[in-house]
Amino acid sequence: MSDQNPAQAAPKDEKTESHWQTVKSLAPYLWAKGRTDLKVRVIAAMVCLVLAKLIGIYVPFLFKDAVDALTGETKPGVETLALVLPVGLILGYGTARVLSQVFGELRDAVFVKVGQHALRQIALNTFRHLHGLSLKFHLERRTGGLSRVIERGTRGIDFLLRFMLFNILPTLLEIVLISSIFWTKFGFLYAAITFVCLFSYIFFTITVTDWRLKFRREMNEQDTKANTKAIDSLLNFETVKYFTNEEHEARRYDTALAGFERASVKSQVSLTLLNVGQGLIITLGLVAVLWMAGQGVVDGRFTIGDFVLVNSLLIQIYMPLNFLGFVYREIKQSLVDMEKMFVIIGTHSEVKDETSAPVLKVAGGRVQFENVHFHYAANRPILKGLNFEVPAGTTTAIVGASGAGKSTISRILFRFYDVTGGRILVDGQDIGTVTQKSLREHIGVVPQDTVLFNDTIRYNIRYGRPDATDAEVEEAARLAHIHDFITALPEGYEAEVGERGLKLSGGEKQRVAIARTILKNPPILLLDEATSALDSHTEREIQASLEQIAEGRTTIVIAHRLSTVVNAEQILVLDAGEIIERGTHDQLLAARGAYSRMWQKQQEASKAEEKLAVLAGA
């Protein structure tokens, strides 16, 4: 009695259903909507396929007739003819073989554009879907593992597109046709033995292949782990060096590789078992049918050509059948490879636009928070009923201790997350009801940790507005006070910034980020602790640039260092998700509350740093 309960058995049924859904989901990509040219190619490829199979099945008959002509044999009971060279049959045999191959190659040549277009669309849709998912998904995913999942999934789709139409169904059709020929020409027993052999082969292949899938899944899991560890380690190259942990990283990577090695060995051993079993089944069927055909020749019921025909038909049916076994194995493995990719594709974004959501129309850029509540987890509230207004064209600073909820405000304003209560308005429009794209087009962000693309400085600045001219890019760089630095470089604006911009200093990266935001020219500016990771001298320089671009814009400054917000028209002090104080810098100092205490501590820390700097210089 099986110890597997229904709850354990269900996932297998669901997975089988998922496989069929995956296969069906590829159909629209093959029969592309609005692409008549591609549909014509599909039809032409199918015609070539049918012609190639029909001619291929007729080839053994030409060979049989040629053999009979050369041996001087005819049908039983008919007088033997004199030997002659069957030139016509030989030429027909050669021509038929060539035509079968030609139509097969034409099929592939005609269909390749359909397959590549489908693959391109699937890859593009996946890429767009990933960018459409919420920030929560991307915070939880691992870049190395995700890239490997997509790589394997795309490769699996490519295999399915190439083999689903032109190998599985044609091979099954060929099996039916050849089995019918055996029945009508040689008798029921021949067809029965052939059918039993084919059924046994298919059953054995499916059973063993399904059993082997667990090894493939383990290989994929270990491969993903190894790739994730490698990418993560290389992305943190400097940290590894800081702590001289090269051998530690190598051991972690080797542990994952060892798991992949064990799974690979199991997979290969099980594959050997599968191949040997398939070979044994084919051989038994071939020997049995040839034995009967040979006896028929001895008894005078068949000619030598009939014996050759039986062998040729069996070989012709077993060759694609053997290939069908390979294709089935590969398709099952491809489906396993595609599982996680389709899970990603099936993942829905938590932040969605409403149906027919209007675009945001910004006049001045007034921002209002009305009783805003937010939490990442229901049992851990982050923002608790925030109420404040940022008048158009003014600067409001939000300060507070770490964990107070400052950065969360920037995330919900940019709609990385939707609020769990209350609403946020821009010029009187609820941002939860407008399109995300239009909202984000009107907000410029300079984050604390600026990450640049591994491309040129020009590309990274132009990213703020991809259609900007070179002159506009350089003007933005001048306003961000980085133009002189760039022109002093040997490659100028074409200088590569490296992975994540690591070839630039922190201040230089921030200036590139500022130039990028200037080029975007948004009416609302969000500065999320944009200078907190910089030294005091660089911070003062960057702060001057930020104040310059903030002029005339509605600006929200998320800050830790209070010295950067003293000129703000309004300062909000946040504590545990609530506003505990608000006012100008002078008003808050006079109130002698939380802001005043924070100011005093930071001033004392700043003086201590200056003393240390003087001592170090001495």
C-alpha positions as CSV (number, residue, x, y, z in Angstrom):
1,M,0.0,0.0,0.0
2,S,1.4,3.4,-0.9
3,D,2.2,5.7,1.9
4,Q,1.6,8.8,-0.3
5,N,-1.4,10.8,0.7
6,P,-3.6,12.7,-1.7
7,A,-2.1,16.0,-0.6
8,Q,1.3,14.7,-1.8
9,A,-0.1,13.3,-5.0
10,A,-1.9,16.5,-6.0
11,P,1.2,18.5,-6.9
12,K,2.2,15.9,-9.6
13,D,-1.3,16.1,-11.2
14,E,-1.1,19.9,-11.0
15,K,2.4,19.8,-12.6
16,T,1.2,17.7,-15.5
17,E,-1.7,20.1,-16.0
18,S,0.8,22.9,-15.9
19,H,3.0,21.2,-18.5
20,W,0.0,21.0,-20.9
21,Q,-0.9,24.6,-20.2
22,T,2.7,25.6,-21.0
23,V,2.6,23.8,-24.3
24,K,-0.7,25.4,-25.2
25,S,0.5,28.8,-24.3
26,L,3.1,28.6,-27.1
27,A,0.5,28.3,-29.8
28,P,-0.3,32.0,-30.1
29,Y,3.4,32.7,-30.7
30,L,3.5,30.2,-33.5
31,W,0.3,31.5,-35.1
32,A,1.1,35.2,-34.6
33,K,-1.9,37.5,-34.6
34,G,-1.7,40.1,-37.4
35,R,1.3,38.4,-39.1
36,T,-0.1,36.9,-42.3
37,D,3.5,36.3,-43.6
38,L,4.3,34.1,-40.6
39,K,1.1,32.2,-41.0
40,V,1.9,31.5,-44.6
41,R,5.3,30.2,-43.5
42,V,3.6,27.8,-41.0
43,I,1.4,26.4,-43.7
44,A,4.2,26.0,-46.2
45,A,6.4,24.3,-43.6
46,M,3.6,21.8,-42.9
47,V,3.2,21.1,-46.6
48,C,6.9,20.4,-46.9
49,L,6.7,18.2,-43.8
50,V,3.9,16.0,-45.3
51,L,5.7,15.7,-48.6
52,A,9.0,14.7,-46.9
53,K,7.2,12.0,-44.9
54,L,5.2,10.6,-47.8
55,I,8.3,10.4,-50.1
56,G,10.3,9.0,-47.2
57,I,7.8,6.1,-46.7
58,Y,7.8,5.4,-50.5
59,V,11.7,5.1,-50.6
60,P,11.8,1.5,-49.2
61,F,9.3,0.3,-51.8
62,L,11.6,1.5,-54.6
63,F,14.5,-0.3,-53.0
64,K,12.4,-3.5,-52.7
65,D,11.5,-3.4,-56.4
66,A,15.2,-2.8,-57.3
67,V,16.3,-5.8,-55.2
68,D,13.6,-8.0,-56.7
69,A,14.7,-7.0,-60.2
70,L,18.4,-7.7,-59.4
71,T,17.5,-11.2,-57.9
72,G,15.2,-12.0,-60.8
73,E,12.3,-12.6,-58.4
74,T,8.6,-11.8,-58.8
75,K,5.5,-12.5,-56.8
76,P,5.2,-16.2,-55.7
77,G,3.7,-18.4,-58.4
78,V,4.9,-16.1,-61.2
79,E,7.8,-17.2,-63.5
80,T,11.2,-15.8,-62.6
81,L,12.4,-13.1,-65.0
82,A,15.8,-12.6,-66.5
83,L,18.2,-10.4,-64.5
84,V,18.3,-6.8,-65.8
85,L,19.8,-3.6,-64.3
86,P,16.9,-1.6,-62.9
87,V,18.2,1.8,-63.8
88,G,14.9,3.5,-63.5
89,L,14.3,2.1,-60.0
90,I,17.8,3.0,-58.9
91,L,17.5,6.6,-60.2
92,G,14.0,6.8,-58.7
93,Y,15.3,5.6,-55.4
94,G,18.1,8.2,-55.4
95,T,15.7,10.9,-56.5
96,A,13.2,10.1,-53.8
97,R,15.8,10.1,-51.0
98,V,17.1,13.5,-52.2
99,L,13.5,14.9,-52.4
100,S,12.7,13.7,-48.9
101,Q,15.8,15.5,-47.6
102,V,15.1,18.6,-49.7
103,F,11.6,19.0,-48.4
104,G,12.8,18.4,-44.8
105,E,15.4,21.1,-45.2
106,L,12.9,23.5,-46.8
107,R,10.6,22.9,-43.9
108,D,13.3,24.1,-41.5
109,A,14.3,27.0,-43.7
110,V,10.7,28.2,-44.1
111,F,9.9,27.8,-40.4
112,V,13.0,29.3,-38.9
113,K,11.6,32.9,-39.1
114,V,8.4,31.8,-37.3
115,G,10.4,30.1,-34.5
116,Q,12.8,32.9,-34.0
117,H,10.0,35.5,-34.1
118,A,8.2,33.5,-31.4
119,L,11.3,33.2,-29.3
120,R,12.0,36.9,-29.6
121,Q,8.4,37.8,-28.6
122,I,8.5,35.5,-25.6
123,A,11.8,36.9,-24.4
124,L,10.6,40.4,-24.9
125,N,7.3,39.8,-23.0
126,T,9.3,38.2,-20.2
127,F,11.6,41.2,-20.0
128,R,8.7,43.6,-20.0
129,H,6.9,41.6,-17.4
130,L,9.9,41.6,-15.1
131,H,10.1,45.4,-15.3
132,G,6.4,45.5,-14.6
133,L,6.6,43.6,-11.3
134,S,6.6,45.5,-8.0
135,L,9.6,46.5,-6.0
136,K,8.8,43.8,-3.5
137,F,9.5,41.0,-6.1
138,H,12.9,42.5,-7.0
139,L,14.0,43.0,-3.5
140,E,13.4,39.3,-2.8
141,R,14.9,37.9,-5.9
142,R,18.6,37.0,-6.6
143,T,20.0,38.4,-9.8
144,G,22.2,35.4,-10.6
145,G,19.5,32.8,-10.0
146,L,16.9,34.8,-11.9
147,S,19.2,35.2,-15.0
148,R,19.9,31.5,-15.0
149,V,16.2,30.6,-14.7
150,I,15.3,32.9,-17.6
151,E,18.3,31.5,-19.7
152,R,17.2,27.9,-19.2
153,G,13.6,28.7,-19.7
154,T,14.3,30.5,-23.0
155,R,16.4,27.6,-24.2
156,G,13.6,25.2,-23.3
157,I,11.1,27.3,-25.3
158,D,13.4,27.3,-28.3
159,F,13.6,23.5,-28.2
160,L,9.8,23.1,-27.9
161,L,9.2,25.5,-30.8
162,R,11.7,23.6,-33.0
163,F,10.6,20.0,-32.1
164,M,7.0,20.2,-31.1
165,L,5.5,20.6,-34.6
166,F,8.1,18.8,-36.7
167,N,9.1,15.8,-34.7
168,I,6.4,14.5,-32.4
169,L,3.3,14.6,-34.5
170,P,5.1,13.6,-37.8
171,T,6.7,10.7,-36.1
172,L,3.4,9.5,-34.6
173,L,1.9,9.8,-38.1
174,E,4.7,7.8,-39.6
175,I,4.2,5.1,-37.0
176,V,0.6,4.8,-37.9
177,L,1.3,4.7,-41.7
178,I,4.0,2.1,-41.5
179,S,2.0,-0.1,-39.0
180,S,-0.9,0.0,-41.5
181,I,1.5,-1.0,-44.3
182,F,2.6,-4.0,-42.3
183,W,-1.0,-5.1,-41.7
184,T,-2.2,-4.8,-45.3
185,K,0.9,-6.2,-47.0
186,F,2.3,-8.8,-44.5
187,G,-0.5,-9.6,-42.2
188,F,-2.0,-8.9,-38.8
189,L,0.7,-10.7,-36.8
190,Y,3.4,-8.4,-38.2
191,A,1.4,-5.3,-37.3
192,A,0.6,-6.7,-33.8
193,I,4.3,-7.4,-33.0
194,T,5.3,-4.0,-34.3
195,F,2.6,-2.3,-32.3
196,V,3.5,-4.2,-29.0
197,C,7.1,-3.3,-29.6
198,L,6.3,0.4,-30.2
199,F,3.9,0.6,-27.3
200,S,6.5,-1.1,-25.0
201,Y,9.2,1.4,-26.2
202,I,7.0,4.4,-25.6
203,F,5.8,3.2,-22.2
204,F,9.3,2.4,-21.1
205,T,10.6,5.8,-22.4
206,I,7.9,7.8,-20.6
207,T,8.1,5.9,-17.4
208,V,11.9,6.1,-17.0
209,T,12.0,9.7,-18.3
210,D,9.5,10.8,-15.7
211,W,11.6,9.0,-13.0
212,R,14.7,10.8,-14.2
213,L,13.1,14.2,-13.9
214,K,13.9,14.5,-10.2
215,F,17.6,14.3,-11.1
216,R,17.2,17.1,-13.6
217,R,15.3,19.3,-11.1
218,E,18.1,18.7,-8.6
219,M,20.7,19.7,-11.3
220,N,18.8,22.9,-12.0
221,E,18.5,23.7,-8.3
222,Q,22.2,23.2,-7.7
223,D,23.1,25.0,-10.9
224,T,21.0,28.0,-9.8
225,K,22.6,28.0,-6.4
226,A,26.1,27.9,-7.8
227,N,25.4,30.7,-10.3
228,T,23.8,32.8,-7.6
229,K,26.8,32.4,-5.3
230,A,29.2,33.2,-8.1
231,I,27.4,36.4,-9.3
232,D,26.8,37.5,-5.7
233,S,30.5,37.1,-4.9
234,L,31.7,38.9,-8.0
235,L,29.3,41.8,-7.5
236,N,30.7,42.1,-3.9
237,F,34.3,41.8,-5.1
238,E,35.6,44.6,-2.9
239,T,33.9,43.3,0.2
240,V,35.6,39.9,-0.4
241,K,38.9,41.6,-0.7
242,Y,38.4,43.7,2.4
243,F,38.0,40.6,4.5
244,T,40.4,38.3,2.5
245,N,37.6,35.8,2.1
246,E,38.6,34.5,-1.4
247,E,38.9,31.0,-0.1
248,H,35.7,31.2,1.9
249,E,33.9,32.2,-1.3
250,A,35.6,29.5,-3.3
251,R,34.5,26.9,-0.7
252,R,30.9,28.1,-0.9
253,Y,31.0,28.0,-4.7
254,D,32.6,24.5,-4.6
255,T,29.9,23.2,-2.3
256,A,27.2,24.2,-4.8
257,L,29.3,22.7,-7.7
258,A,29.7,19.5,-5.8
259,G,25.9,19.2,-5.5
260,F,25.6,19.8,-9.2
261,E,28.2,17.2,-9.8
262,R,26.4,14.5,-7.8
263,A,23.1,15.3,-9.5
264,S,24.8,15.2,-12.9
265,V,26.3,11.7,-12.3
266,K,22.9,10.4,-11.2
267,S,21.3,11.9,-14.3
268,Q,23.9,10.4,-16.7
269,V,23.7,6.9,-15.1
270,S,19.9,6.9,-15.3
271,L,20.2,8.0,-19.0
272,T,22.4,5.0,-19.7
273,L,19.7,2.7,-18.2
274,L,17.2,4.4,-20.5
275,N,19.2,4.1,-23.6
276,V,20.1,0.4,-23.0
277,G,16.4,-0.5,-22.3
278,Q,15.3,1.3,-25.5
279,G,17.9,-0.5,-27.5
280,L,16.9,-3.9,-26.1
281,I,13.2,-3.3,-26.9
282,I,13.9,-2.2,-30.5
283,T,16.3,-5.2,-31.1
284,L,13.7,-7.7,-29.8
285,G,11.0,-6.4,-32.1
286,L,13.4,-6.2,-35.1
287,V,14.6,-9.8,-34.7
288,A,11.1,-11.1,-34.2
289,V,9.7,-9.5,-37.4
290,L,12.8,-10.3,-39.5
291,W,12.6,-13.9,-38.3
292,M,9.0,-14.2,-39.6
293,A,9.9,-12.4,-42.8
294,G,12.8,-14.7,-43.4
295,Q,10.7,-17.7,-42.9
296,G,8.2,-16.3,-45.4
297,V,11.0,-16.1,-48.0
298,V,12.0,-19.7,-47.2
299,D,8.4,-20.8,-47.6
300,G,8.2,-19.0,-50.9
301,R,5.5,-16.5,-49.7
302,F,7.8,-13.5,-49.9
303,T,10.6,-12.4,-52.2
304,I,14.1,-11.2,-51.1
305,G,12.8,-7.7,-51.8
306,D,10.0,-8.2,-49.3
307,F,12.5,-9.2,-46.7
308,V,14.5,-6.1,-47.4
309,L,11.3,-4.0,-47.4
310,V,10.5,-5.3,-43.9
311,N,13.9,-4.4,-42.6
312,S,13.9,-1.0,-44.3
313,L,10.4,-0.1,-42.9
314,L,11.4,-1.3,-39.4
315,I,14.6,0.8,-39.5
316,Q,12.6,3.7,-40.8
317,I,10.1,3.5,-38.0
318,Y,12.6,2.8,-35.3
319,M,14.9,5.7,-36.2
320,P,12.4,8.4,-35.7
321,L,11.0,6.5,-32.8
322,N,14.4,6.5,-31.2
323,F,14.5,10.2,-31.9
324,L,11.1,10.6,-30.5
325,G,12.4,9.1,-27.2
326,F,15.2,11.8,-27.3
327,V,12.7,14.5,-28.1
328,Y,10.3,13.4,-25.3
329,R,13.2,13.4,-22.8
330,E,14.3,16.8,-23.9
331,I,10.8,18.2,-23.9
332,K,10.2,17.0,-20.4
333,Q,13.5,18.5,-19.4
334,S,12.6,21.7,-21.2
335,L,9.3,21.9,-19.4
336,V,11.2,21.5,-16.1
337,D,13.5,24.2,-17.1
338,M,10.5,26.4,-18.0
339,E,8.6,25.8,-14.8
340,K,10.3,28.6,-12.8
341,M,10.3,30.9,-15.8
342,F,6.6,30.6,-16.2
343,V,6.1,31.0,-12.5
344,I,7.8,34.4,-12.9
345,I,5.7,35.2,-15.9
346,G,2.6,34.2,-13.9
347,T,3.6,36.4,-11.0
348,H,1.3,39.4,-10.7
349,S,2.4,42.8,-9.7
350,E,1.1,44.0,-6.4
351,V,0.9,47.6,-7.7
352,K,-1.5,47.7,-10.7
353,D,-3.1,50.5,-12.7
354,E,-6.8,50.6,-12.6
355,T,-8.7,49.8,-15.9
356,S,-8.7,52.9,-18.0
357,A,-6.7,54.8,-15.4
358,P,-6.1,58.5,-16.5
359,V,-2.7,60.0,-16.8
360,L,-1.5,62.4,-14.2
361,K,-1.8,66.1,-15.1
362,V,0.6,68.3,-13.2
363,A,0.1,72.1,-13.0
364,G,2.2,73.2,-10.0
365,G,3.1,70.0,-8.3
366,R,1.4,70.3,-4.9
367,V,1.7,67.1,-2.9
368,Q,-0.7,66.1,-0.1
369,F,-0.6,63.2,2.3
370,E,-4.1,62.6,3.8
371,N,-4.2,60.2,6.7
372,V,-1.7,57.9,5.0
373,H,-1.1,54.4,6.6
374,F,1.3,51.8,5.3
375,H,2.8,48.5,6.3
376,Y,5.0,45.9,4.7
377,A,3.6,43.2,7.0
378,A,0.2,43.6,8.7
379,N,1.6,43.1,12.2
380,R,4.3,45.8,11.7
381,P,2.8,49.2,10.8
382,I,5.3,51.7,9.3
383,L,3.3,54.9,8.7
384,K,0.5,55.8,11.0
385,G,-1.9,58.4,9.6
386,L,0.5,60.9,8.1
387,N,-1.0,64.3,7.2
388,F,1.0,67.0,5.6
389,E,1.1,69.2,2.4
390,V,4.0,70.3,0.2
391,P,2.9,73.5,-1.6
392,A,3.9,73.8,-5.2
393,G,7.4,75.1,-5.8
394,T,8.5,74.7,-2.1
395,T,10.8,72.4,-0.3
396,T,9.8,70.1,2.6
397,A,12.3,68.1,4.5
398,I,11.5,64.9,6.4
399,V,14.0,64.0,9.1
400,G,14.1,61.4,11.9
401,A,16.0,58.5,13.2
402,S,16.7,55.3,11.2
403,G,13.6,53.2,10.9
404,A,11.2,56.1,11.4
405,G,9.7,55.5,8.0
406,K,11.4,58.3,6.0
407,S,12.4,56.2,2.9
408,T,9.1,54.5,2.9
409,I,7.5,57.9,2.2
410,S,9.6,58.2,-1.0
411,R,8.6,54.6,-2.1
412,I,4.9,55.1,-1.7
413,L,5.0,58.5,-3.4
414,F,6.8,56.9,-6.4
415,R,4.2,54.1,-6.1
416,F,6.7,51.3,-5.6
417,Y,4.0,50.3,-3.1
418,D,0.4,51.3,-2.7
419,V,-0.7,52.8,0.6
420,T,-2.8,50.6,2.9
421,G,-4.9,53.5,4.1
422,G,-5.5,57.1,3.3
423,R,-4.4,58.7,0.0
424,I,-1.6,60.7,-1.6
425,L,-2.6,63.6,-3.9
426,V,-0.7,65.4,-6.6
427,D,-2.5,68.6,-7.7
428,G,-5.6,67.1,-6.3
429,Q,-5.3,63.8,-8.1
430,D,-5.1,60.5,-6.1
431,I,-1.9,58.9,-7.3
432,G,-3.5,55.5,-6.8
433,T,-6.0,56.1,-9.6
434,V,-3.6,57.4,-12.3
435,T,-1.2,55.5,-14.4
436,Q,2.2,54.6,-12.8
437,K,4.0,55.7,-15.9
438,S,2.6,59.2,-15.9
439,L,3.2,59.6,-12.2
440,R,6.8,58.6,-12.4
441,E,7.4,60.8,-15.5
442,H,6.7,63.8,-13.3
443,I,8.9,62.8,-10.4
444,G,12.7,63.0,-10.4
445,V,14.6,61.0,-7.8
446,V,18.2,61.4,-6.6
447,P,18.7,58.3,-4.3
448,Q,21.3,57.8,-1.6
449,D,22.9,54.9,-3.4
450,T,23.3,55.8,-7.1
451,V,23.7,52.8,-9.3
452,L,24.9,53.5,-12.8
453,F,24.7,51.3,-15.9
454,N,27.9,49.7,-17.1
455,D,28.1,52.1,-20.0
456,T,29.5,55.5,-20.8
457,I,29.0,58.7,-18.8
458,R,27.0,60.2,-21.7
459,Y,24.6,57.2,-21.7
460,N,24.1,57.4,-18.0
461,I,23.2,61.1,-18.1
462,R,21.1,60.7,-21.2
463,Y,19.1,58.0,-19.4
464,G,17.1,60.8,-17.8
465,R,15.7,61.6,-21.3
466,P,16.9,59.1,-24.0
467,D,15.9,61.4,-26.8
468,A,18.1,64.3,-25.5
469,T,20.7,65.8,-27.8
470,D,24.4,65.8,-26.9
471,A,24.2,69.5,-26.2
472,E,21.4,69.0,-23.7
473,V,23.4,66.2,-22.0
474,E,26.4,68.5,-21.6
475,E,24.3,71.4,-20.4
476,A,22.8,69.1,-17.7
477,A,26.3,68.1,-16.7
478,R,27.3,71.8,-16.4
479,L,24.4,72.5,-14.1
480,A,25.4,69.5,-12.0
481,H,29.0,70.8,-11.9
482,I,30.5,67.7,-13.4
483,H,31.2,68.9,-17.0
484,D,34.8,70.0,-16.3
485,F,35.6,66.6,-14.6
486,I,34.2,64.7,-17.6
487,T,36.0,66.7,-20.2
488,A,39.3,66.2,-18.3
489,L,39.0,62.5,-18.8
490,P,40.9,61.0,-21.8
491,E,37.6,59.6,-23.2
492,G,35.5,62.5,-22.1
493,Y,31.8,61.7,-22.2
494,E,32.5,58.3,-23.7
495,A,34.4,57.1,-20.6
496,E,33.0,53.8,-19.2
497,V,31.8,54.0,-15.6
498,G,32.2,50.3,-14.9
499,E,29.9,47.8,-13.1
500,R,27.4,49.9,-11.0
501,G,29.6,52.9,-11.7
502,L,32.5,51.7,-9.5
503,K,35.1,53.5,-11.7
504,L,33.7,56.8,-10.3
505,S,33.8,58.1,-6.7
506,G,30.7,58.6,-4.6
507,G,30.6,62.3,-5.3
508,E,31.1,61.8,-9.0
509,K,28.3,59.2,-9.2
510,Q,26.0,61.6,-7.3
511,R,26.7,64.4,-9.8
512,V,25.9,62.1,-12.7
513,A,22.6,61.2,-10.9
514,I,21.9,64.9,-10.5
515,A,22.7,65.6,-14.2
516,R,20.4,62.8,-15.1
517,T,17.6,64.2,-13.1
518,I,18.2,67.7,-14.4
519,L,17.8,66.3,-17.9
520,K,14.5,64.7,-17.0
521,N,13.3,68.1,-15.9
522,P,10.5,66.9,-13.5
523,P,8.1,69.3,-11.7
524,I,8.5,67.2,-8.5
525,L,11.9,66.4,-7.0
526,L,12.6,63.7,-4.5
527,L,16.0,63.6,-2.7
528,D,16.2,60.4,-0.7
529,E,19.3,61.0,1.6
530,A,21.2,61.9,-1.5
531,T,24.3,63.1,0.4
532,S,24.4,61.0,3.5
533,A,27.1,58.6,2.2
534,L,29.5,61.5,1.2
535,D,32.2,63.3,3.2
536,S,31.5,66.8,4.5
537,H,33.4,68.6,1.8
538,T,31.8,66.7,-1.1
539,E,28.4,66.9,0.7
540,R,28.5,70.7,0.7
541,E,29.4,70.8,-3.0
542,I,26.6,68.3,-3.9
543,Q,24.2,70.2,-1.7
544,A,24.8,73.4,-3.6
545,S,23.9,71.6,-6.9
546,L,20.8,70.1,-5.3
547,E,19.5,73.4,-4.1
548,Q,20.1,74.9,-7.6
549,I,18.0,72.2,-9.3
550,A,15.3,72.4,-6.6
551,E,14.5,76.0,-7.4
552,G,11.0,76.3,-8.8
553,R,10.2,72.6,-8.2
554,T,8.1,70.9,-5.5
555,T,10.9,69.2,-3.5
556,I,10.8,66.6,-0.8
557,V,14.1,65.9,0.9
558,I,14.5,62.8,3.0
559,A,17.5,63.6,5.2
560,H,19.6,62.3,8.0
561,R,22.0,65.2,8.3
562,L,20.1,68.2,9.5
563,S,22.6,70.7,8.1
564,T,21.4,69.9,4.6
565,V,17.8,71.0,5.3
566,V,18.1,74.2,7.2
567,N,16.8,76.3,4.3
568,A,13.7,74.2,3.8
569,E,10.3,76.0,4.0
570,Q,9.0,73.1,6.1
571,I,10.7,70.4,8.2
572,L,8.8,67.3,9.4
573,V,10.2,65.3,12.2
574,L,9.2,61.7,11.9
575,D,9.3,59.1,14.7
576,A,7.9,55.6,14.6
577,G,5.8,56.5,11.5
578,E,4.2,59.6,13.0
579,I,5.0,63.3,12.6
580,I,5.9,64.6,16.1
581,E,7.1,68.1,15.1
582,R,6.9,70.4,12.1
583,G,8.1,73.9,11.3
584,T,11.1,75.8,9.9
585,H,14.6,75.2,11.2
586,D,14.5,78.2,13.5
587,Q,11.1,77.3,14.8
588,L,12.1,73.8,15.7
589,L,15.2,74.9,17.4
590,A,13.3,77.3,19.5
591,A,10.8,74.6,20.4
592,R,13.7,72.6,22.1
593,G,12.1,69.3,21.2
594,A,13.3,66.2,19.3
595,Y,14.6,68.2,16.4
596,S,16.7,70.5,18.7
597,R,18.2,67.4,20.4
598,M,19.1,65.9,17.1
599,W,20.7,69.1,15.9
600,Q,22.8,69.4,19.1
601,K,24.0,65.8,18.8
602,Q,25.0,66.3,15.1
603,Q,26.7,69.6,15.9
604,E,28.8,67.9,18.6
605,A,29.7,65.0,16.3
606,S,30.7,67.4,13.6
607,K,33.0,69.3,15.9
608,A,34.6,66.1,17.1
609,E,35.2,65.1,13.4
610,E,36.9,68.5,12.8
611,K,39.2,68.0,15.8
612,L,40.2,64.6,14.6
613,A,40.9,66.0,11.2
614,V,43.1,68.7,12.7
615,L,45.0,66.2,14.8
616,A,45.4,63.9,11.8
617,G,46.8,66.8,9.7
618,A,49.2,67.7,12.5
